[in-house]
Amino acid sequence: MSLPELAEKSIYVARTMSGLHEKWADGSTALSRGSAVKLEKVAPGTLEVFDLPLLPLLAQRPLSEGEIFTLLLPYRRAQKAGGHSELLPWQFPDEQERIRYKDFVPIMSVTDTENLFLYGTPHSFSALLGIARLAESKGDVMLHLRAFQGIYRSLPFILRAPWFHQNRSELIELLHSIRCRMHLSAALFDVDWDVISRQETDPTITLCRWRRPRCSVTGRFVDLEDPILEAEIVPGLEVKRRRLVAARKKEKRGRSGA
C-alpha cells in the first residue's frame, strides 16, 4: 500500500483525511504511539520498531545510568523471586522463535558483548548500544571499546532490515558521534567499511556459526571477516628507538648531500 492508503485504513478510518501522514513523511510531526498501535493492525512490526530503545539511546547528550537501565528494562530477564537474573540476563521478544529454529544464542552475562553481537537483531543491537552508553556514563573505557566493537560487527546484519537501510547514513553518523564521546576508546580501533558493505549486501553471510560453510582444511566453520581494525600500540622505548633511527637516516642523507 501507498502511505495515504495505509493511513486511510489504519489512522483515519471513518474520519476525514487530515494530511497527518504527509507530516510524518516530511519529518515535521513525529509518529505517536497511539498511531503506531493503529498502524500495527495493517502493518505488523510497526510497534516493535516504535518501541525500540535505540532512538533514545542515540541521543546526542550524556545519559544517566537510571535512564539507560529504564530503557533496557524490557530486555532484562526477571527472576521469580524478584530482581534480575545474572545467568542469561537478557531476554528478547523472538527468543522462543530462535530456539525453535535452532539459531538461539545464549547471552551469558549482562556485558557479554560477543554473544550480543552474534544474536544479531535490532533488540540485541539496542542492548549493545545501551552497554556502550552505560560504559560512557561510568568512564569505563574497555567496556565501551568492547561494546562498540560488537556494535560495528553487528551493523551489516542490522542494516539489511529495510527501516535501518533507509536510514543508513544517519544511523552511522549518530553511532560515530556517540563513539567519539570517549576519545581513547575511539582511537583504539577503526572500522573497515568495505567489510561492512560486503556483509550487508551478501545474504549468504550469516551470523549463525553452524549455518556457515566449513573450511576444507580444518573442518571448522568459516569465521566471519572482521570489520574491526585494531590500533597498534607501540611501547614508548620503541617510539624512542624509531625516532633515533629516523634522525640518523636524516643526518646521513644530509652528509651525503653535502
Backbone bond lengths (Angstrom), bond angles and torsions (degrees), N, CA, C in turn:
res aa  C-N    CA-C-N  psi(-1)  N-CA   C-N-CA  omega(-1)  CA-C   N-CA-C  phi
1 M - - - 1.462 - - 1.520 110.68 -
2 S 1.329 115.09 150.36 1.459 119.49 172.13 1.525 108.32 -75.42
3 L 1.325 116.73 165.44 1.462 120.57 -179.83 1.541 111.72 -59.84
4 P 1.352 120.00 -44.57 1.474 119.16 176.98 1.535 112.96 -59.48
5 E 1.353 116.85 -41.02 1.467 120.26 178.40 1.519 110.90 -64.19
6 L 1.326 116.24 -42.07 1.457 121.14 179.22 1.527 110.58 -61.63
7 A 1.337 116.84 -45.33 1.462 121.50 -179.64 1.523 110.90 -65.15
8 E 1.332 116.41 -39.96 1.463 120.10 -178.95 1.520 111.59 -64.53
9 K 1.327 117.14 -38.10 1.464 120.94 -177.93 1.520 113.33 -77.69
10 S 1.335 117.02 -26.01 1.461 118.82 -172.34 1.525 114.24 -114.97
11 I 1.332 118.03 -37.97 1.459 121.07 -173.33 1.515 112.56 -97.26
12 Y 1.322 115.56 -52.71 1.468 118.79 -173.44 1.523 112.33 -80.96
13 V 1.325 117.10 -39.70 1.464 124.58 -178.79 1.535 109.03 50.09
14 A 1.326 117.85 -106.23 1.471 119.50 -177.11 1.528 112.16 -92.52
15 R 1.331 116.72 2.38 1.459 120.12 -177.59 1.517 111.00 -91.48
16 T 1.300 116.19 164.66 1.460 121.72 177.90 1.523 110.33 -70.43
17 M 1.327 115.42 140.21 1.463 120.18 176.86 1.526 108.96 -63.21
18 S 1.312 117.35 121.27 1.472 121.19 -175.44 1.525 113.14 -101.04
19 G 1.317 117.23 -4.91 1.458 119.79 -178.28 1.522 113.08 84.13
20 L 1.346 116.36 11.32 1.458 119.82 -178.78 1.525 111.21 -60.41
21 H 1.353 115.74 -39.00 1.461 119.31 -178.95 1.527 111.93 -61.97
22 E 1.339 117.33 -30.20 1.464 120.89 178.74 1.537 110.28 -69.74
23 K 1.341 116.19 -34.90 1.466 120.52 178.02 1.527 110.80 -69.41
24 W 1.363 116.46 -33.93 1.462 119.03 174.46 1.530 109.66 -63.14
25 A 1.336 114.60 -45.61 1.466 120.19 -174.71 1.528 112.47 -64.08
26 D 1.359 117.11 -38.11 1.467 118.32 -177.93 1.530 112.74 -91.44
27 G 1.357 116.32 -0.09 1.455 120.40 174.78 1.515 115.24 82.52
28 S 1.324 118.00 6.25 1.467 119.38 -178.80 1.525 112.42 -79.07
29 T 1.344 117.17 -19.46 1.462 121.74 177.67 1.524 108.95 -135.10
30 A 1.330 116.32 135.15 1.463 120.44 178.69 1.530 110.17 -84.90
31 L 1.316 115.23 147.01 1.466 120.96 175.85 1.523 109.49 -67.16
32 S 1.336 116.78 130.39 1.465 120.45 176.28 1.526 109.54 -85.05
33 R 1.321 116.91 161.85 1.460 119.10 179.54 1.524 110.98 -67.25
34 G 1.340 116.06 -33.05 1.461 119.14 177.28 1.520 111.39 -60.14
35 S 1.330 116.51 -42.19 1.463 120.22 177.10 1.526 110.80 -68.39
36 A 1.332 116.74 -35.80 1.464 120.15 178.29 1.526 110.80 -63.31
37 V 1.331 116.98 -38.93 1.472 121.79 177.59 1.527 109.61 -61.49
38 K 1.328 117.35 -42.60 1.470 120.83 179.44 1.530 111.15 -68.05
39 L 1.323 116.08 -41.03 1.463 119.88 179.28 1.521 112.02 -65.20
40 E 1.335 116.70 -30.78 1.458 121.53 -179.55 1.531 111.82 -56.35
41 K 1.329 117.15 -31.06 1.466 121.12 -176.79 1.517 111.96 -66.29
42 V 1.331 117.10 -32.47 1.469 119.90 -178.91 1.528 112.21 -110.80
43 A 1.326 116.73 -15.03 1.468 120.92 178.85 1.518 108.64 -132.86
44 P 1.351 117.47 76.20 1.466 120.45 -178.48 1.523 111.78 -54.51
45 G 1.330 115.92 137.43 1.449 121.34 -178.08 1.519 112.72 107.11
46 T 1.354 116.33 -17.31 1.468 119.83 -179.79 1.520 111.18 -59.40
47 L 1.322 116.30 -46.55 1.462 120.47 -176.31 1.529 111.28 -67.79
48 E 1.325 116.92 -34.34 1.467 120.46 179.53 1.527 110.42 -62.84
49 V 1.346 116.01 -43.03 1.467 119.75 177.92 1.521 110.27 -68.10
50 F 1.344 116.46 -41.89 1.468 120.33 -178.31 1.523 111.07 -60.44
51 D 1.331 116.73 -39.00 1.472 120.98 -175.31 1.523 113.88 -85.61
52 L 1.330 118.23 -2.46 1.461 119.84 177.40 1.531 110.07 -58.15
53 P 1.331 118.03 135.73 1.468 119.38 175.85 1.521 112.72 -75.69
54 L 1.329 116.75 2.51 1.460 121.02 -173.21 1.524 113.03 -58.52
55 L 1.339 117.23 -49.53 1.471 119.05 -175.37 1.528 112.47 -63.73
56 P 1.345 120.06 -45.45 1.467 118.52 175.39 1.526 112.83 -60.81
57 L 1.344 117.32 -33.73 1.468 120.55 179.66 1.530 111.97 -72.56
58 L 1.337 116.79 -17.90 1.456 121.42 177.87 1.526 112.37 -88.15
59 A 1.321 117.04 3.39 1.463 120.89 -178.94 1.523 110.82 -57.42
60 Q 1.310 116.03 134.88 1.468 121.35 -177.43 1.532 110.61 -86.30
61 R 1.313 115.18 60.47 1.463 122.48 178.16 1.520 107.89 -158.06
62 P 1.331 118.05 162.29 1.471 119.16 175.94 1.528 110.76 -63.49
63 L 1.313 117.08 140.72 1.466 122.22 176.24 1.521 108.34 -113.97
64 S 1.322 116.49 137.42 1.462 120.07 177.91 1.525 109.96 -78.54
65 E 1.326 116.59 160.41 1.466 120.48 177.01 1.518 110.53 -59.07
66 G 1.340 116.69 -38.90 1.465 120.41 179.98 1.517 112.26 -61.68
67 E 1.342 117.16 -42.74 1.465 121.07 178.14 1.524 110.64 -61.95
68 I 1.332 115.92 -44.05 1.460 120.39 -177.08 1.526 110.93 -66.23
69 F 1.342 117.34 -45.34 1.462 120.94 178.82 1.524 111.07 -60.23
70 T 1.338 117.09 -39.51 1.468 121.09 179.45 1.529 110.82 -64.09
71 L 1.334 116.75 -42.86 1.464 120.76 -179.51 1.534 111.94 -65.43
72 L 1.352 116.47 -34.32 1.468 120.14 -176.92 1.526 113.17 -91.93
73 L 1.318 117.09 -5.47 1.471 121.42 -175.71 1.531 113.32 -53.82
74 P 1.345 119.88 -40.56 1.480 119.14 179.91 1.526 113.99 -61.43
75 Y 1.330 117.28 -18.43 1.462 121.09 -178.94 1.524 113.42 -95.63
76 R 1.319 117.79 -6.71 1.461 120.28 -178.34 1.524 110.49 -84.73
77 R 1.322 116.64 130.48 1.458 122.06 -179.07 1.528 109.48 -77.81
78 A 1.322 116.75 119.82 1.466 121.44 -177.51 1.530 110.31 -82.93
79 Q 1.331 115.89 142.78 1.459 121.47 172.98 1.527 108.69 -85.47
80 K 1.336 115.69 155.37 1.468 119.24 -179.24 1.524 111.76 -63.65
81 A 1.316 116.41 -34.55 1.461 119.68 -177.23 1.524 112.48 -85.93
82 G 1.320 117.46 6.01 1.460 120.97 -178.52 1.509 111.13 102.05
83 G 1.308 116.60 165.47 1.452 120.71 -177.59 1.519 110.74 79.15
84 H 1.332 116.55 -162.60 1.454 120.67 -179.01 1.525 110.96 -128.97
85 S 1.326 114.64 146.83 1.452 121.39 -176.19 1.525 111.39 -70.99
86 E 1.330 117.17 139.14 1.454 121.93 174.50 1.526 110.76 -90.28
87 L 1.341 116.92 -22.81 1.461 121.97 175.95 1.526 107.99 -99.49
88 L 1.331 117.32 129.54 1.463 122.59 -173.67 1.541 109.78 49.19
89 P 1.325 117.93 59.86 1.467 121.25 -171.44 1.524 115.00 -74.64
90 W 1.356 116.63 -18.40 1.461 119.41 -177.35 1.527 110.29 -101.34
91 Q 1.319 115.97 139.49 1.460 121.38 177.97 1.524 108.19 -138.33
92 F 1.330 115.99 118.89 1.454 121.12 -176.88 1.529 110.66 -108.04
93 P 1.327 117.44 157.56 1.478 120.70 -172.26 1.519 115.32 -57.98
94 D 1.343 117.75 -26.94 1.464 119.70 -175.66 1.526 112.91 -97.21
95 E 1.330 117.24 17.18 1.470 120.32 -172.83 1.524 112.41 -57.44
96 Q 1.319 118.27 -49.17 1.463 121.03 -177.36 1.526 111.76 -64.44
97 E 1.317 115.72 -37.31 1.464 119.55 177.75 1.532 110.68 -66.32
98 R 1.324 116.72 -39.28 1.464 120.25 179.06 1.526 110.57 -66.23
99 I 1.322 116.92 -38.50 1.468 120.78 177.39 1.523 109.73 -63.98
100 R 1.316 116.67 -42.34 1.470 121.53 -178.57 1.526 111.01 -62.14
101 Y 1.335 116.92 -40.14 1.467 120.56 -177.81 1.529 113.04 -91.83
102 K 1.338 116.10 7.34 1.457 123.26 173.66 1.533 113.15 60.72
103 D 1.336 115.45 37.89 1.459 118.34 171.04 1.527 110.62 -130.16
104 F 1.336 115.02 29.48 1.465 120.76 176.61 1.529 109.74 -75.37
105 V 1.326 116.58 137.37 1.462 122.40 178.52 1.529 108.13 -114.74
106 P 1.340 118.67 112.74 1.471 120.37 178.89 1.522 110.65 -72.55
107 I 1.317 116.68 128.21 1.471 122.12 179.60 1.515 106.83 -102.18
108 M 1.335 116.14 114.96 1.453 121.10 -163.12 1.525 115.20 -86.05
109 S 1.326 118.54 -17.33 1.459 120.38 179.37 1.522 109.10 -151.34
110 V 1.316 116.16 169.16 1.471 120.57 -178.67 1.523 110.54 -60.75
111 T 1.327 117.39 -35.38 1.469 121.13 -177.26 1.533 112.48 -106.66
112 D 1.332 117.55 28.89 1.462 122.36 178.54 1.528 108.79 -78.29
113 T 1.339 116.05 75.91 1.465 120.42 -173.89 1.528 112.08 -68.09
114 E 1.330 118.02 -28.79 1.467 121.35 -179.53 1.526 110.91 -63.10
115 N 1.335 117.26 -49.18 1.462 119.32 -178.63 1.519 112.74 -77.82
116 L 1.327 118.15 -25.78 1.462 119.99 172.46 1.527 109.91 -63.55
117 F 1.325 116.12 -39.90 1.471 119.92 176.20 1.528 110.53 -63.72
118 L 1.339 117.17 -43.48 1.466 120.67 -178.13 1.529 112.21 -70.30
119 Y 1.333 117.75 -21.75 1.474 120.11 177.28 1.529 109.46 -64.22
120 G 1.330 116.33 -43.68 1.465 121.22 164.67 1.512 118.11 70.94
121 T 1.331 118.68 34.19 1.458 120.87 176.34 1.527 109.55 -120.70
122 P 1.339 118.21 165.45 1.470 119.62 175.88 1.526 112.73 -56.87
123 H 1.347 117.27 -29.59 1.464 120.44 179.88 1.530 110.68 -70.54
124 S 1.336 117.39 -47.49 1.466 119.85 179.11 1.531 110.24 -68.22
125 F 1.325 117.07 -32.76 1.463 122.06 175.53 1.535 109.96 -62.33
126 S 1.336 116.52 -42.30 1.462 121.30 177.28 1.528 110.76 -63.76
127 A 1.344 116.50 -39.40 1.467 120.23 178.30 1.526 110.69 -63.75
128 L 1.340 117.25 -41.21 1.465 120.79 176.79 1.525 111.14 -60.52
129 L 1.330 115.83 -43.35 1.459 119.24 178.86 1.525 110.54 -65.43
130 G 1.342 116.63 -36.90 1.461 120.32 176.57 1.524 111.76 -62.31
131 I 1.347 116.88 -40.16 1.465 120.81 177.73 1.529 109.88 -64.37
132 A 1.339 116.38 -40.58 1.471 120.15 178.90 1.525 110.87 -63.14
133 R 1.346 117.01 -42.15 1.461 119.36 179.99 1.529 110.91 -69.50
134 L 1.342 116.31 -32.85 1.468 120.21 176.69 1.529 109.80 -66.69
135 A 1.335 116.18 -42.29 1.466 120.52 177.70 1.523 110.30 -62.53
136 E 1.317 116.05 -38.51 1.470 120.32 177.12 1.525 110.83 -61.60
137 S 1.334 116.56 -44.23 1.469 120.32 -178.08 1.523 111.77 -66.09
138 K 1.364 116.15 -28.05 1.468 120.67 -179.40 1.527 112.66 -94.52
139 G 1.328 117.11 -9.44 1.457 120.23 -175.63 1.511 113.04 71.83
140 D 1.335 117.61 27.40 1.466 122.98 -178.68 1.536 108.99 -90.19
141 V 1.329 116.86 95.60 1.466 121.60 -173.42 1.527 111.72 -64.01
142 M 1.326 118.13 -44.96 1.464 120.59 -174.89 1.522 112.19 -68.14
143 L 1.337 117.20 -38.96 1.463 119.25 176.66 1.524 110.07 -66.79
144 H 1.322 116.80 -40.55 1.464 121.62 177.01 1.528 110.36 -59.67
145 L 1.334 116.21 -42.55 1.462 121.98 178.85 1.525 110.98 -61.39
146 R 1.334 117.12 -49.65 1.471 120.88 -178.28 1.526 111.16 -64.29
147 A 1.329 116.88 -40.22 1.465 120.37 -179.13 1.526 110.84 -64.31
148 F 1.335 117.16 -43.84 1.462 119.05 -178.73 1.523 112.24 -72.57
149 Q 1.325 117.92 -30.58 1.461 118.56 173.30 1.532 109.74 -63.61
150 G 1.333 117.28 -40.38 1.460 121.12 175.87 1.521 112.17 -64.48
151 I 1.322 116.56 -37.86 1.472 121.51 178.67 1.528 110.17 -60.71
152 Y 1.341 116.46 -48.24 1.470 118.86 -177.62 1.525 112.09 -72.16
153 R 1.338 117.50 -29.75 1.463 119.08 175.09 1.531 111.08 -69.29
154 S 1.323 116.22 -30.74 1.465 121.17 178.39 1.518 112.81 -78.45
155 L 1.330 115.67 -27.47 1.465 121.18 -167.91 1.530 114.89 -52.99
156 P 1.346 120.94 -44.39 1.471 119.07 -178.41 1.521 113.22 -58.00
157 F 1.325 116.18 -35.52 1.464 120.55 -176.46 1.529 111.22 -80.26
158 I 1.334 116.66 -28.27 1.456 121.11 175.21 1.525 110.04 -72.40
159 L 1.319 116.63 -38.35 1.460 121.16 -176.85 1.527 112.73 -69.99
160 R 1.315 117.86 -11.94 1.467 119.75 176.05 1.528 112.20 -68.89
161 A 1.320 117.22 -26.70 1.466 120.83 179.84 1.526 109.19 -70.41
162 P 1.347 118.21 136.31 1.476 120.99 -174.05 1.520 114.28 -53.35
163 W 1.351 117.44 -44.72 1.469 118.66 -176.00 1.515 111.07 -61.77
164 F 1.346 117.54 -40.80 1.456 121.10 -179.59 1.526 111.24 -73.82
165 H 1.338 115.82 -37.59 1.468 119.58 -179.72 1.530 110.88 -63.06
166 Q 1.322 116.90 -39.93 1.467 120.89 -179.59 1.526 111.98 -65.74
167 N 1.325 116.51 -25.34 1.473 121.40 -179.36 1.530 111.18 -113.26
168 R 1.322 115.50 30.07 1.466 122.30 -172.81 1.522 112.53 -55.42
169 S 1.334 116.71 -55.05 1.472 119.73 -174.22 1.521 111.54 -64.80
170 E 1.338 117.05 -37.95 1.468 120.19 179.84 1.524 111.07 -66.11
171 L 1.353 116.41 -41.44 1.464 120.09 179.99 1.524 110.50 -64.52
172 I 1.329 117.19 -44.95 1.463 121.34 179.99 1.527 110.77 -61.81
173 E 1.317 116.48 -41.81 1.467 120.62 -179.55 1.529 111.45 -65.15
174 L 1.329 116.36 -42.14 1.465 120.11 179.35 1.528 111.06 -65.91
175 L 1.317 116.85 -42.28 1.471 120.12 178.62 1.521 110.61 -61.32
176 H 1.325 116.41 -42.53 1.462 119.86 179.85 1.533 111.25 -62.70
177 S 1.334 116.19 -42.50 1.469 120.07 -179.63 1.524 111.38 -61.97
178 I 1.339 115.82 -41.49 1.468 119.58 -179.15 1.524 110.21 -70.80
179 R 1.319 117.11 -40.79 1.467 120.58 178.61 1.526 110.68 -58.57
180 C 1.316 117.45 -39.76 1.466 121.74 -176.74 1.529 113.01 -74.79
181 R 1.324 117.48 -2.42 1.466 119.46 174.95 1.531 110.70 -69.03
182 M 1.349 116.79 -20.73 1.463 121.19 173.05 1.526 106.85 -117.50
183 H 1.334 116.27 96.91 1.463 121.63 -168.66 1.525 113.01 -62.47
184 L 1.336 117.86 -40.39 1.461 119.82 -177.83 1.520 110.96 -63.94
185 S 1.338 116.58 -44.11 1.464 120.92 177.96 1.521 110.40 -60.29
186 A 1.329 116.26 -43.67 1.467 120.83 -178.18 1.526 111.88 -65.77
187 A 1.339 116.80 -29.16 1.466 120.60 -177.63 1.521 112.88 -79.57
188 L 1.329 117.67 -14.20 1.465 120.12 -171.60 1.529 113.95 -87.88
189 F 1.332 118.28 -7.15 1.465 118.90 173.13 1.527 110.46 -157.67
190 D 1.327 115.29 154.81 1.456 122.97 171.82 1.529 108.75 -112.80
191 V 1.317 115.88 171.91 1.462 121.43 -179.50 1.529 108.58 -115.90
192 D 1.329 116.37 129.99 1.464 121.64 176.64 1.528 107.97 -86.94
193 W 1.332 116.69 98.68 1.463 120.56 -174.41 1.527 112.54 -71.93
194 D 1.330 117.99 -19.15 1.464 120.08 174.11 1.528 110.22 -66.20
195 V 1.331 116.53 -40.71 1.468 120.67 177.02 1.529 110.40 -65.21
196 I 1.329 116.29 -43.77 1.474 120.69 178.25 1.525 109.80 -56.00
197 S 1.330 117.33 -47.40 1.467 121.74 -177.46 1.524 111.55 -64.82
198 R 1.339 117.06 -41.40 1.468 119.79 179.39 1.525 111.27 -62.82
199 Q 1.326 116.60 -46.28 1.462 120.14 -178.69 1.529 111.60 -68.56
200 E 1.313 116.11 -34.29 1.468 120.75 -179.19 1.526 111.69 -66.51
201 T 1.320 117.35 -37.37 1.463 121.08 -172.07 1.527 113.98 -97.93
202 D 1.327 117.28 -5.95 1.472 120.53 -179.68 1.525 109.97 -106.37
203 P 1.343 117.63 102.36 1.470 120.19 -176.26 1.523 114.26 -68.85
204 T 1.342 117.47 -11.20 1.471 119.66 179.08 1.526 111.33 -79.74
205 I 1.321 117.94 -15.13 1.467 121.22 178.16 1.522 108.29 -83.77
206 T 1.319 116.27 123.13 1.461 120.72 -174.47 1.527 111.20 -127.45
207 L 1.323 115.06 149.92 1.460 120.72 175.78 1.521 111.37 -74.67
208 C 1.322 116.71 -25.35 1.464 121.66 -176.82 1.539 109.19 -70.84
209 R 1.324 117.10 107.94 1.457 122.13 -171.95 1.517 113.00 -57.12
210 W 1.343 117.42 -44.30 1.465 119.67 -174.69 1.534 112.73 -79.58
211 R 1.322 117.03 4.03 1.465 119.84 172.35 1.528 111.54 -107.70
212 R 1.317 116.13 6.82 1.462 120.24 175.51 1.526 109.30 -90.82
213 P 1.340 118.21 158.03 1.481 119.74 175.93 1.526 110.73 -66.68
214 R 1.337 115.75 159.00 1.464 121.27 178.28 1.524 110.50 -96.08
215 C 1.309 115.22 148.17 1.463 121.41 175.68 1.532 109.07 -68.59
216 S 1.325 117.35 131.25 1.471 121.23 -177.78 1.525 112.27 -66.96
217 V 1.332 117.43 -21.88 1.463 121.08 -177.49 1.526 111.14 -90.54
218 T 1.335 116.41 -51.47 1.471 120.37 -174.42 1.521 113.47 -93.12
219 G 1.352 116.88 -21.05 1.462 119.88 -176.45 1.520 113.14 79.86
220 R 1.328 117.03 -2.00 1.468 121.25 179.82 1.518 110.17 -81.27
221 F 1.329 115.47 154.75 1.460 119.22 173.15 1.531 108.49 -62.75
222 V 1.329 115.63 139.94 1.462 120.77 -178.28 1.530 109.94 -65.94
223 D 1.333 116.19 134.09 1.460 120.92 177.82 1.523 110.59 -76.47
224 L 1.334 115.30 153.26 1.460 120.27 174.58 1.524 109.95 -73.18
225 E 1.321 115.90 144.78 1.458 120.06 172.78 1.527 107.93 -67.15
226 D 1.312 116.83 131.09 1.464 121.07 -173.70 1.533 111.10 -90.86
227 P 1.346 117.73 122.52 1.467 119.68 178.45 1.531 113.44 -80.84
228 I 1.335 116.97 -1.04 1.463 120.67 -178.09 1.531 110.14 -89.22
229 L 1.323 115.34 123.77 1.467 121.87 177.30 1.526 107.54 -109.52
230 E 1.319 115.91 98.65 1.459 119.80 -175.24 1.528 110.75 -74.34
231 A 1.334 115.00 141.87 1.455 120.43 179.28 1.527 109.98 -69.62
232 E 1.319 116.26 151.48 1.459 121.49 176.72 1.522 108.72 -92.55
233 I 1.313 116.78 122.94 1.460 121.54 179.35 1.531 108.70 -91.46
234 V 1.304 115.98 119.63 1.472 120.99 -178.26 1.526 108.88 -105.64
235 P 1.355 118.34 122.17 1.473 120.58 178.39 1.528 111.52 -58.78
236 G 1.325 115.40 152.60 1.453 120.46 -177.05 1.513 113.78 -59.23
237 L 1.366 118.44 -38.81 1.459 121.04 179.46 1.526 111.49 -65.96
238 E 1.341 115.65 -33.24 1.460 119.08 177.46 1.527 110.18 -69.40
239 V 1.326 116.50 -37.52 1.474 120.58 176.32 1.535 109.50 -60.82
240 K 1.342 115.51 -44.49 1.463 120.00 178.69 1.524 111.03 -61.34
241 R 1.339 117.08 -43.68 1.465 121.18 -179.75 1.528 110.98 -60.89
242 R 1.351 115.67 -43.99 1.465 119.73 -179.43 1.530 111.12 -63.44
243 R 1.323 116.32 -39.19 1.467 119.88 178.95 1.526 110.83 -64.27
244 L 1.345 116.63 -41.40 1.459 120.46 179.01 1.526 111.24 -64.70
245 V 1.328 116.51 -41.77 1.465 121.03 178.10 1.519 110.11 -62.22
246 A 1.345 115.99 -44.19 1.466 120.45 179.82 1.521 110.84 -63.94
247 A 1.344 116.74 -38.85 1.470 120.74 179.59 1.526 110.70 -65.49
248 R 1.352 116.68 -41.32 1.470 120.39 179.29 1.537 110.76 -64.36
249 K 1.346 116.52 -41.94 1.469 120.57 179.27 1.519 110.47 -62.80
250 K 1.339 116.07 -40.41 1.456 120.62 179.96 1.526 110.35 -65.40
251 E 1.348 114.39 -42.07 1.473 119.49 179.28 1.527 110.52 -64.28
252 K 1.344 116.00 -40.44 1.468 120.79 -179.59 1.518 110.58 -65.40
253 R 1.351 117.03 -41.22 1.467 119.61 178.09 1.530 110.87 -63.49
254 G 1.371 114.32 -37.44 1.467 117.59 179.01 1.503 112.98 -64.04
255 R 1.340 116.87 -38.45 1.454 121.43 -179.96 1.524 110.98 -68.34
256 S 1.350 115.51 -43.26 1.462 119.82 -179.07 1.531 110.89 -65.43
257 G 1.343 115.95 -32.45 1.464 120.36 178.76 1.510 111.22 -71.09
258 A 1.343 115.89 -33.57 1.449 120.30 -179.85 1.529 109.46 -71.75
